[in-house]
Amino acid sequence: MPIYKMDGSKDGKQKYRVRINYTDVFGKARQTDHVVYGLTEAKAVEKKLGQDVGESAHGRRMMLRELYDEYTAAKAHEVRESSLGKTKSVLENHVLPPLGDTPLDKLNVAVLQKWKTEMSEKPARGGRKLSLTTKQNAYGEFRALLNFAVKLEYLPKNPLQKVGNFKETIQIKKEMDFYTPEEFKKYIAAAREYAEKSDTLTDWSYYVFFCIAFFTGLRKGEIYALKWTDIDGDVVSVTRSIAQKMHGGDRETAPKNKSSVRTLQLPAPLIKILKEHKARCSMLPDFSDDFRVCGCYRPLRDSSISNRNKKYAAAAGVKRIRIHDFRHSHASLLANNGINIQEIARRLGHSKVEITWNTYAHLYPREEERAVTVLNTVTI
């Protein structure tokens, strides 16, 4: 760690160059130098550089678990709390247990290939193997973690990219569940019958929740967050979402992405339902337009929504679909009636129209018939 005397001075102090040569954790020769004025300052810089290089290059290596802590701390300022929670859950369940105490420079292709192989054989709850989606999510979160290390120059490149994502030799796509208009009419009639029998605001709120889900395609959290101030005549503004099951209670946040902040024109049947429901809510002595549309004082709960969904489907004699499948029902109805895919993407709040197309393209059966009709006009 030599100090070189250079030509020149400043404020009566001699000019010096402090240079340090070292080998980094990847075995690559590196050099760092600083120009200072005055021998005292040069010696102080020499000492400081020596300490820094010793800690970063020759001292204790950064472990994957430490990178995880730094990554999640940075990500906390960039994503919603619910999204951060999912990232933590995936990494803590599938990445940190086997690799958390591994130094970053030891995360080579062989080590990561072994992790991938063990993930492929890892059992899920019930003894079955992890689903392809779970494994691909783990890979995606792990890759993002290592990309963060590359960004901060802790790693020269991301070795996980050479390993590649999980794939299945044969993939049979699960059929999408959704209600046809006829099925939904039976389902919602059962829900309304429940509400009429009990005639409580809570039961009416469940009924309204499923009506909103089918007629607008809003996400569950977006419906929870709706207030009467968000509804203006025949238009609803989607500007917030609520995540449940968070530490400390519910979290009201912005919607999933920029495209999720949107305004939707409401259909006549839903406008009628909402007007009736607001009239019921207005009977509360302390009612205000700042009340939640579904739940008034407090959003409906995930578990209660799930239980009601089971009851209504059983009472109606129709198959039970997931809460998210009401969103599919909305999109499927529009797609089957030839509504432009871009408008469906806008209504669903998708960030990219490709997401919508990849999900619902198969619901455009009439396009094949139209294509053949056009080709039939070409006579040879």
Secondary structure per residue as TSV (DSSP state, phi and psi in degrees):
chain	resnum	aa	ss	phi	psi
A	1	M	-	360.0	71.7
A	2	P	-	-78.4	156.3
A	3	I	E	-113.1	121.6
A	4	Y	E	-104.2	133.1
A	5	K	E	-80.9	132.3
A	6	M	E	-119.7	162.6
A	7	D	E	-71.2	138.6
A	8	G	E	112.8	162.2
A	9	S	E	-154.5	168.1
A	10	K	E	-150.1	128.4
A	11	D	T	52.1	36.9
A	12	G	T	79.0	5.7
A	13	K	E	-106.2	138.6
A	14	Q	E	-68.0	144.5
A	15	K	E	-86.1	133.7
A	16	Y	E	-133.8	152.1
A	17	R	E	-114.8	126.9
A	18	V	E	-104.8	119.0
A	19	R	E	-123.3	138.1
A	20	I	E	-130.4	127.4
A	21	N	E	-103.8	137.9
A	22	Y	E	-156.6	169.4
A	23	T	E	-113.2	126.1
A	24	D	-	-79.2	-178.6
A	25	V	T	-67.5	-12.8
A	26	F	T	-98.1	7.0
A	27	G	S	81.3	11.5
A	28	K	-	-95.8	133.0
A	29	A	E	-71.0	130.8
A	30	R	E	-133.6	165.8
A	31	Q	E	-145.7	141.2
A	32	T	E	-137.7	141.1
A	33	D	E	-145.7	156.7
A	34	H	E	-137.2	145.0
A	35	V	E	-103.5	126.9
A	36	V	E	-137.2	170.5
A	37	Y	E	-120.2	128.6
A	38	G	S	99.8	134.6
A	39	L	H	-66.5	-35.8
A	40	T	H	-62.4	-45.3
A	41	E	H	-64.2	-38.7
A	42	A	H	-62.6	-43.0
A	43	K	H	-66.4	-36.6
A	44	A	H	-65.5	-41.8
A	45	V	H	-66.7	-39.5
A	46	E	H	-58.5	-44.7
A	47	K	H	-64.8	-44.0
A	48	K	H	-65.0	-44.7
A	49	L	H	-62.9	-39.4
A	50	G	H	-62.0	-39.6
A	51	Q	H	-67.3	-44.8
A	52	D	H	-61.8	-47.4
A	53	V	H	-65.6	-38.8
A	54	G	I	-61.9	-39.3
A	55	E	I	-73.8	-41.8
A	56	S	I	-85.9	-34.1
A	57	A	I	-103.5	-40.8
A	58	H	I	-109.1	-13.1
A	59	G	S	-89.6	-148.7
A	60	R	-	-62.4	133.1
A	61	R	-	-82.1	152.5
A	62	M	-	-77.4	130.6
A	63	M	B	-90.6	158.8
A	64	L	H	-59.8	-36.3
A	65	R	H	-63.3	-36.0
A	66	E	H	-69.6	-37.8
A	67	L	H	-62.7	-41.2
A	68	Y	H	-58.1	-44.8
A	69	D	H	-61.8	-42.7
A	70	E	H	-68.7	-39.6
A	71	Y	H	-64.9	-48.0
A	72	T	H	-69.1	-31.2
A	73	A	H	-66.1	-39.6
A	74	A	H	-71.4	-39.7
A	75	K	H	-68.5	-25.6
A	76	A	T	-60.4	-23.8
A	77	H	T	-94.4	1.2
A	78	E	T	-118.9	-21.6
A	79	V	S	-130.3	167.3
A	80	R	-	-66.9	154.8
A	81	E	H	-60.5	-37.1
A	82	S	H	-65.8	-38.5
A	83	S	H	-67.0	-41.4
A	84	L	H	-62.8	-39.4
A	85	G	H	-60.8	-39.1
A	86	K	H	-66.9	-41.5
A	87	T	H	-61.1	-47.0
A	88	K	H	-61.0	-43.6
A	89	S	H	-60.9	-45.4
A	90	V	H	-64.0	-48.3
A	91	L	H	-67.7	-39.0
A	92	E	H	-71.8	-25.9
A	93	N	H	-89.8	-33.3
A	94	H	H	-120.0	-14.2
A	95	V	T	-116.4	-49.8
A	96	L	H	-66.7	-38.9
A	97	P	H	-54.2	-47.4
A	98	P	H	-86.1	-25.1
A	99	L	H	-123.5	1.4
A	100	G	T	-57.8	-33.7
A	101	D	T	-98.5	19.8
A	102	T	S	-90.8	130.2
A	103	P	B	-62.8	146.3
A	104	L	G	-58.4	-39.2
A	105	D	G	-71.7	-8.3
A	106	K	G	-96.4	-1.1
A	107	L	-	-83.4	71.8
A	108	N	-	-91.1	178.9
A	109	V	H	-61.2	-38.8
A	110	A	H	-63.6	-43.9
A	111	V	H	-64.1	-41.8
A	112	L	H	-73.2	-32.1
A	113	Q	H	-65.8	-37.0
A	114	K	H	-64.3	-41.6
A	115	W	H	-59.5	-43.0
A	116	K	H	-64.3	-41.3
A	117	T	H	-64.0	-43.2
A	118	E	H	-66.3	-34.9
A	119	M	H	-64.1	-37.6
A	120	S	H	-65.2	-27.9
A	121	E	H	-101.4	-4.0
A	122	K	-	-68.1	129.9
A	123	P	B	-80.7	146.1
A	124	A	-	-95.6	-175.1
A	125	R	T	-63.7	137.0
A	126	G	T	93.8	-2.3
A	127	G	S	91.0	-13.7
A	128	R	-	-78.0	162.8
A	129	K	B	-73.9	157.5
A	130	L	-	-60.9	146.4
A	131	S	-	-69.6	159.3
A	132	L	H	-60.4	-39.8
A	133	T	H	-62.4	-43.2
A	134	T	H	-61.7	-44.1
A	135	K	H	-66.7	-40.1
A	136	Q	H	-69.0	-35.2
A	137	N	H	-63.9	-40.6
A	138	A	H	-63.2	-43.8
A	139	Y	H	-61.2	-44.8
A	140	G	H	-62.2	-42.3
A	141	E	H	-69.8	-38.8
A	142	F	H	-64.7	-43.5
A	143	R	H	-61.6	-42.2
A	144	A	H	-63.8	-38.1
A	145	L	H	-61.8	-45.3
A	146	L	H	-73.6	-29.5
A	147	N	H	-63.1	-34.6
A	148	F	H	-64.0	-39.4
A	149	A	H	-64.9	-38.2
A	150	V	H	-66.3	-42.3
A	151	K	H	-58.6	-39.9
A	152	L	T	-88.3	5.1
A	153	E	T	65.4	27.6
A	154	Y	S	-80.2	-26.5
A	155	L	S	-128.2	144.7
A	156	P	S	-73.8	-29.3
A	157	K	S	-159.6	168.4
A	158	N	-	-92.4	107.4
A	159	P	T	-71.2	-17.8
A	160	L	H	-69.0	-24.7
A	161	Q	H	-64.9	-31.1
A	162	K	H	-69.6	-30.8
A	163	V	H	-70.0	-39.4
A	164	G	-	83.7	160.2
A	165	N	-	-77.9	168.8
A	166	F	-	-73.2	142.2
A	167	K	-	-139.7	156.0
A	168	E	-	-110.3	142.0
A	169	T	S	-61.4	-43.7
A	170	I	S	-126.6	122.9
A	171	Q	-	-113.6	117.8
A	172	I	-	-103.8	109.8
A	173	K	-	-69.8	129.4
A	174	K	-	-67.4	134.5
A	175	E	-	-62.7	138.2
A	176	M	-	-75.0	134.5
A	177	D	-	-91.9	135.0
A	178	F	-	-162.8	161.7
A	179	Y	-	-94.9	135.6
A	180	T	-	-75.1	165.2
A	181	P	H	-55.4	-37.4
A	182	E	H	-66.5	-42.9
A	183	E	H	-66.0	-41.2
A	184	F	H	-64.7	-37.3
A	185	K	H	-59.9	-41.6
A	186	K	H	-66.1	-44.2
A	187	Y	H	-61.9	-50.3
A	188	I	H	-73.3	-25.1
A	189	A	H	-65.8	-39.1
A	190	A	H	-66.0	-39.9
A	191	A	H	-64.2	-41.7
A	192	R	H	-66.7	-36.2
A	193	E	H	-63.3	-41.8
A	194	Y	H	-58.3	-46.4
A	195	A	H	-64.6	-40.6
A	196	E	H	-67.0	-35.3
A	197	K	H	-69.5	-42.0
A	198	S	H	-85.7	-34.5
A	199	D	-	51.7	43.9
A	200	T	-	-110.8	153.6
A	201	L	H	-60.5	-34.5
A	202	T	H	-63.5	-46.3
A	203	D	H	-66.9	-35.6
A	204	W	H	-67.6	-32.5
A	205	S	H	-65.6	-37.0
A	206	Y	H	-63.6	-44.7
A	207	Y	H	-58.7	-46.2
A	208	V	H	-66.5	-37.7
A	209	F	H	-54.8	-50.3
A	210	F	H	-71.4	-28.5
A	211	C	H	-66.0	-45.0
A	212	I	H	-62.4	-42.7
A	213	A	H	-59.4	-43.8
A	214	F	H	-74.5	-43.1
A	215	F	H	-82.5	-14.9
A	216	T	H	-121.4	-24.0
A	217	G	-	75.6	14.4
A	218	L	-	-64.6	150.1
A	219	R	-	-69.2	157.2
A	220	K	H	-54.6	-48.6
A	221	G	H	-63.8	-31.4
A	222	E	H	-69.9	-35.9
A	223	I	H	-70.0	-43.0
A	224	Y	H	-53.7	-39.6
A	225	A	H	-81.7	-12.5
A	226	L	-	-60.6	133.7
A	227	K	B	-117.2	162.2
A	228	W	G	-63.8	-24.3
A	229	T	G	-67.8	-16.9
A	230	D	G	-82.8	-9.4
A	231	I	E	-109.7	120.9
A	232	D	E	-127.5	96.6
A	233	G	T	66.7	-115.0
A	234	D	T	-103.5	20.3
A	235	V	E	-127.8	137.2
A	236	V	E	-116.8	136.8
A	237	S	E	-104.3	126.2
A	238	V	E	-102.4	107.5
A	239	T	-	-129.2	-3.1
A	240	R	-	-153.7	168.7
A	241	S	E	-145.9	158.5
A	242	I	E	-124.6	128.7
A	243	A	E	-106.1	131.4
A	244	Q	-	-103.5	176.2
A	245	K	S	62.7	29.5
A	246	M	-	-97.6	153.5
A	247	H	T	-63.2	125.9
A	248	G	T	91.9	2.4
A	249	G	S	110.9	-168.5
A	250	D	-	-65.4	152.6
A	251	R	E	-124.7	123.1
A	252	E	E	-95.1	123.4
A	253	T	E	-133.5	178.8
A	254	A	-	-68.8	160.1
A	255	P	-	-61.3	-179.7
A	256	K	S	-58.2	-40.9
A	257	N	S	-152.3	178.8
A	258	K	G	-60.2	-38.1
A	259	S	G	-68.2	-18.1
A	260	S	G	-77.4	-16.0
A	261	V	S	-81.4	109.2
A	262	R	E	-153.6	165.0
A	263	T	E	-119.1	137.5
A	264	L	E	-125.9	136.1
A	265	Q	E	-78.5	133.3
A	266	L	-	-91.2	142.9
A	267	P	-	-76.1	157.6
A	268	A	H	-55.9	-44.3
A	269	P	H	-58.8	-39.7
A	270	L	H	-73.0	-35.8
A	271	I	H	-59.7	-42.8
A	272	K	H	-62.4	-44.2
A	273	I	H	-63.3	-41.5
A	274	L	H	-68.6	-39.0
A	275	K	H	-62.1	-44.0
A	276	E	H	-62.7	-41.7
A	277	H	H	-69.3	-37.2
A	278	K	H	-65.8	-35.7
A	279	A	H	-63.3	-38.0
A	280	R	H	-67.2	-45.4
A	281	C	H	-63.8	-32.3
A	282	S	T	-65.9	-14.9
A	283	M	T	-72.7	-16.4
A	284	L	S	-67.0	135.6
A	285	P	T	-62.3	-30.0
A	286	D	T	-106.8	21.4
A	287	F	-	-59.5	142.7
A	288	S	-	-147.2	161.8
A	289	D	T	-67.5	-7.1
A	290	D	T	-86.0	-1.1
A	291	F	S	-70.0	153.3
A	292	R	B	-69.3	141.0
A	293	V	T	-63.0	-43.6
A	294	C	T	-111.1	98.9
A	295	G	T	120.9	-17.1
A	296	C	B	60.6	-89.1
A	297	Y	T	-75.4	-34.5
A	298	R	S	-143.8	139.3
A	299	P	-	-58.6	150.9
A	300	L	-	-59.7	156.2
A	301	R	-	-97.0	147.5
A	302	D	H	-53.4	-49.5
A	303	S	H	-63.8	-38.9
A	304	S	H	-67.9	-39.7
A	305	I	H	-61.4	-42.8
A	306	S	H	-64.4	-42.3
A	307	N	H	-65.4	-41.6
A	308	R	H	-65.1	-38.0
A	309	N	H	-58.3	-43.4
A	310	K	H	-63.3	-44.8
A	311	K	H	-62.4	-47.1
A	312	Y	H	-65.0	-41.8
A	313	A	H	-63.9	-42.6
A	314	A	H	-65.2	-43.8
A	315	A	H	-64.9	-33.5
A	316	A	H	-84.1	-13.9
A	317	G	T	72.7	30.3
A	318	V	S	-118.4	163.6
A	319	K	-	-61.9	151.6
A	320	R	-	-94.0	128.9
A	321	I	-	-112.6	163.4
A	322	R	-	-69.9	163.5
A	323	I	S	-60.7	-41.3
A	324	H	T	-64.0	-23.8
A	325	D	H	-72.3	-14.6
A	326	F	H	-67.3	-31.0
A	327	R	H	-66.2	-42.5
A	328	H	H	-62.8	-37.0
A	329	S	H	-62.0	-42.8
A	330	H	H	-60.7	-50.6
A	331	A	H	-65.6	-38.8
A	332	S	H	-65.0	-40.2
A	333	L	H	-60.9	-44.7
A	334	L	H	-67.9	-43.2
A	335	A	H	-63.5	-42.0
A	336	N	H	-68.0	-13.5
A	337	N	T	-108.9	19.2
A	338	G	T	76.4	15.9
A	339	I	-	-67.8	136.4
A	340	N	-	-52.5	135.9
A	341	I	H	-61.6	-30.3
A	342	Q	H	-67.2	-36.7
A	343	E	H	-69.8	-36.7
A	344	I	H	-64.2	-42.8
A	345	A	H	-61.1	-40.6
A	346	R	H	-64.8	-44.6
A	347	R	H	-65.3	-34.8
A	348	L	H	-81.1	-15.5
A	349	G	T	76.5	29.8
A	350	H	-	-74.0	142.6
A	351	S	S	-73.5	-27.4
A	352	K	-	-136.5	139.1
A	353	V	H	-65.8	-24.2
A	354	E	H	-61.1	-33.1
A	355	I	H	-61.7	-45.4
A	356	T	H	-65.5	-44.1
A	357	W	H	-64.7	-44.2
A	358	N	H	-63.3	-27.6
A	359	T	H	-85.9	-37.4
A	360	Y	H	-119.7	5.7
A	361	A	G	-58.0	-35.7
A	362	H	G	-69.4	-7.4
A	363	L	G	-92.4	14.7
A	364	Y	-	-110.9	59.4
A	365	P	H	-64.9	-27.5
A	366	R	H	-68.5	-23.9
A	367	E	H	-64.0	-36.9
A	368	E	H	-65.4	-41.8
A	369	E	H	-63.3	-41.5
A	370	R	H	-65.2	-37.9
A	371	A	H	-63.1	-43.8
A	372	V	H	-65.6	-37.8
A	373	T	H	-60.3	-41.6
A	374	V	H	-64.6	-45.5
A	375	L	H	-65.0	-30.9
A	376	N	H	-64.2	-20.2
A	377	T	T	-78.7	-10.7
A	378	V	-	-90.3	102.7
A	379	T	-	-95.4	141.2
A	380	I	-	-118.6	360.0
